[in-house]
Amino acid sequence: MNNNYVFENVPDNMVLEIKDYLKKQGNSINQKQLPQGTIDCFSIEKNGEKITANHYSSKKFMLQGNPNSESFHNLSKELITKFNLNATTKMQSKIAVIDELKINREGFIGCDESGAGECFGSMFLGCAYIKKQELAYLKKFLGNKDIKRLDKSQVYNIFNDLEGKFSYNIKIISSNELDEHSKNVLLDKGYRELIESLPYDFSKQCIILDDYNTGIDLNTKLDELRELGSEIIVQHKADENYVCAMLASVVARRARFKHMEDLRNDNILIDPETGNKVFFESGSPSNPEVENYLKTFRKLYPHSDFPSFVRMKWKNIQELDFKYAKKRPSDIFTCPSCNGKTNTLRFYVGKRGEQSQLFCSLCNQVISPQDFQGILKKPNIVVDTSVILDRAISKDLSTSCYLRGSKILLISTLYEEVDRKRTDLKKGGQAEIKYIGDCSTTKIIEAEDVDLDFYKNVTNDKKFLYVLKRKNAILLTKDGNMSSFAQTGVLVLEIIQQKP
């Protein structure tokens, strides 16, 4: 299969027409740094795949892509027909795989990446080093395994079984970097840094990596190493044919699996409509989990950008960002004094017996209990551990009674957190919980326990947000970090220690 198409005698204005046509067809066009001899260079994002276009000063116009990609060949044929281009094809050269055992070098350095094609999380570059004397054993152990097709447990097992048989290093490319720069430029820079960090005598090494259309930056470094005496092999599917590249793939995939496992565990959401846990595994753009996760994220955080681990440059992500678009902030509470709208009120709760007071966060004027209760009739109020330990509810209900008639929602994790506190705090927290129960019995307030034991592996902030959205509730907190929930479109009563 062809990995590039070359079009002869293409004038500048036709390249501009081609770019304009591609944009109108919905393709993402990204300008790239001009390699030597080119007058234009850009990449095309199509169906999650990247195609590179170079327009040379000789007026040749070349498209490069994955030779096994149907999208790449269809696009090339489409442009040939549309613009009547004179096409010649350059066949991917078939380079014979060299038997590593016959390469007379002290050691072997392999490079490979993982995560380049996903739309969640970082990309990982692996660099593996093996000594000549370990090569035969490793070659027999790995056999003809295609590392890219192995699952997490298989990759972990290979890594653990071969511990001590090779050394390695890793370079992490964040999702933000992938949004800002070309993948190939980042690969060039990353591999160069990994190779330059190695402490070996390069005149005695063989360096092997995949041919992903390496750029000037890396090729310059490889040429320098050739002059020092290194043997350099740059071939397609190096990670399938050479042991050191296979091990580099193992290293990169293991790091990527661990990274995605951590991302998943830290970012599990609870759908406020269904109560189902929503998470992701690989972040593959073709997996429905991506859309389901981002749709749920926007339900919970309607005014927020997608999380920082999401690669916004991907076309499918941009489409989802449009489909589940951010909403303009909708402020809930209208202050009776300044008529301003806000999602945050400041709740002063002093010493026991001192009158509690509620203040507008915009004008700092006092809001009376009557005005508060008139605007928010019998609200559901989620309280966190900081409120219970501060005994804010009993202090208010024994003085100004802002919270009279409301329903207090006690999340099950709150009891566990109170029990973990030191003895004096624990006793005070337990007394506050009993007080809430007694007030519920006498109908001063209502109280409801919310059991979230099913969501043990979900972070507490996600649990609170789920209940807030599900119950259309207000958050009462003393925790400044929890106060940021006002940005999610819920009303927050933030307990303060001093009057504004």
Order of alpha helices (4+ residues) and beta strands (2+ residues): beta-alpha-beta-beta-beta-beta-alpha-beta-beta-beta-alpha-alpha-beta-alpha-alpha-beta-alpha-beta-alpha-alpha-beta-beta-alpha-alpha-beta-beta-beta-beta-beta-alpha-beta-alpha-alpha-beta-alpha-alpha-beta-alpha-beta-alpha-beta
